[in-house]
C-alpha cells in the first residue's frame, strides 16, 4: 500500500467526467460516479439495529414490511414507520457515507472476480479529509487491502469515497451523506452485482436521483 504523491493528478480524470452539481437539493448518479459507462448500479447499505448488530435487513425486506414499492430510487422516507419499530425497541438504521462492513466486503469480493489480475486499485479520500481541513489522500493498493487502507487512513474519515482499478473499467463511489454506494461499470459486471448474494444491488439510470427526494413512486408521511 502506498500513498499517491500527486493525489489531485490521480483524480483529474474522474473530476472531468463527474456531472457538476447545479442544485442544492437534487443530485444524480453521475455526480457520484463518472459518466460514459455502459451500466450503473446502486448497492444498498444494509439496515441494522445498534442494540443488536446481528440483526440485518435488506432494503427489499424493509420495503416489503413498510408496504413500499422496491426500486432503484427508493428513499428512506417511505420506510420511516418500519424504521421506528424494530423488535428490540431501538431503531433500524443504515450507514451513510460508506457501506456497512458486510456489504463492503461483499462488494470487494465481487469486484475482485471481475478485475484483471495484478492491477493496482486507487482509493481516494477528499471531502472527508476536507472536513478536517486536510489535503486529499489517494492510496494505491489491491482490493484485498481495502480494510487496511481504511485502517491506515483512520476511522474518522468515511470512505474511501471513490475506488477504481488502473484500467478504469469500473468506479465505486459514495458521498458523505448517501446511504447507498454507486458503481459505474460494464453491462457484465452490472449483471454480476445484481445477481450476487453478497450485496443487495439494482441497476439505475445515470440520471437517477440519489438525494432524499429521489423516490417519486412511494410517498412518505
N, C-alpha and C positions, 0 to 999 in steps of 0.2 A: 504494500500500500504506500503510495507516495502522493504528496500534495503537488498539484499542478502549479508551477510558478506563475504562469500567465493565466490566471483564472478568468479574467474578462475576455481574453482571446479565445479560450476554450468554449466560452458561452456565446460568442458573437454570432455564429451560425444559427443558434437556437433563437436568440433575440430577434434576428432578422425575419424568422418565419412564424413568430408568435403574433397573433392578431392584437393590435393595440387596444387597450381598454378605453372606451369612449363614454361609458355610462357608469355612474356610481352604483346603480342598483342591479343592472342586468349584465351578466357575463356569460361567455360561451366557451365551448370546449377548446377551441383553438387559441384562447387566451392562456390556457393551462399547458397544452402540448401543441407543437407546431403544425401548421397546415401542410398540405401537399402529400399526405399519406393516403393509402388505399382504404384504410379502415380505422375506426376509433372505438374504444371500449371503455366502459365505466366499470371499475372494480369497487364494489361496495365495502365499506368498513363494517365489521360485524357489530351487532348490538350486544352489550354485556351489562351486568349489574355489579356495581362496585362492591357491595356486600358479599357477593358470591361470584368471583371471576370465572368459575367453572360454568356458569350459565351463559349460553351464547344463543343468539338468534340471528337469522339472516334477514335481510330486508324483505324478501318474499314472505317469510313467516310473519314478520311484523305487519306487512300489508294485509295478509290474509286475516290475521287476528283483528285488525282495525277495520276490515271491510273496505280497504282501499285497492284500487287497480294498480298492479305491479308493472312498472315500465321504466324505461331508461332515464326519464326525467323526474322520477318520483322524489319528492322532497320529504323532509322530516315532519313538516306541519300536519299532513293528513294522518300521521301515526301518533299524534300527540296523546290521545286518550289511552292508547295501548302503552305508550312510553311511561305513563304515570301509574300503571297497575301491574307491576311485576309480582311474582308470587312471594317474594321475601320482604315486601313492604318498602323497598327503596325505589329506584327509578332506572329504567333502561336508558343507556346512553351509548353513544358511538364516538370514536376518536375523531378529532379534527386536526388537519394539518399533516397527518401521517396515518398510515394504516395500522391497525392493531397487529400485534406480533404474529398471530397465526396467519392472518391474511398476507402480511408482508413476506413471511417465509414461503407461503404457498405461491405467491406471485413470482418470487425469485426462482423457485423450483421450475415453474412453467417456462419462464424466460430462459433459464439455463438450458433447457432441452431444445430451445428454438434459436439459440445463438451459436454462431460458428465458433469452434474451439479455438482457444488461445487469444481471444480478443480481450483487450482491456475495457473496463467499464468506467465511465465517468459518473461521479456522484457530486452534485452541486448543492451548496447552501448559500442562498442570497438574502431573501427577506428576513429569515430567522436570525441571520447574522446582523443585518442592518438594524434590527430592533435593539441590539446591544451596542450599536454604533461601531460595528466591527466589519472588516473587509470581507468580501465574498470569498468563499472557500470552495475549491474543487479538488476532489480526490480522484486518483486513477488506481483501480484495483481490479478485482474479479467479483462476479456476482456472489460467489461463496463468501466473500469478505464483507457483505452488506452490513451485518451486525457489528463487525469490527470497526467499520467506518463510522457507524453511528456512535459506538462507544468512544472512539478516538475523538470525535467531534464534540461530544458532550450531550448529556440528556436534556439540557436546557434548550437545545436547538431542535426544532421539529424538522423532520426530513429523513433522507435527502429530498429536496424539493423537485429535482429532476435527476434522472439517471438514464444513460444510453450507452450502447456499445460503440466501438471505434467506427464501424461501418454505418452507424446511424440508421440501422434497419428498424429500430423501434425507439420510442421515447416514453418514459414514465414521468408523470407529473402530478403534483398535489400542492395546492395552495394552502396558506396558513389556516384558513377557516373552512376548508372543504371537508365534508365527511365521506368523500369517495376519492379514489385515485383514478386518473385517466391515462390511457395508453394510446399513442398513435403508432400504427403498425401495419403489417401486411394483412391481406384477407386470411391467409393461412393461420397466422398467429392469432388473429381475432377469433377464428373458429376454435382454436385450441383453448383459448382463455374462457370462452363462453361454455364450452363442453367440460372444462376441468371441474373436478370435485374439490380442488384445493383452494379455489377462490369463488366468490359469487360475482358474476360478471354479465353484463349485457352490452350489446352493440349500441352505439349512439351516433347521431349525425355530428359532423364537425361544427355545425351551427347550433347544436342543442345547448340549452341554457344549463348552467351549473350553480346558479345562485338559489337563495331560499325561495324565490318566486318562480322557480322553473316549472313547477307542476301545474299545467293547465287542464289536466284531466280530473284530478281529485281536488276537492275543496276542503279546507280545514276550518274548524270552528274556533 
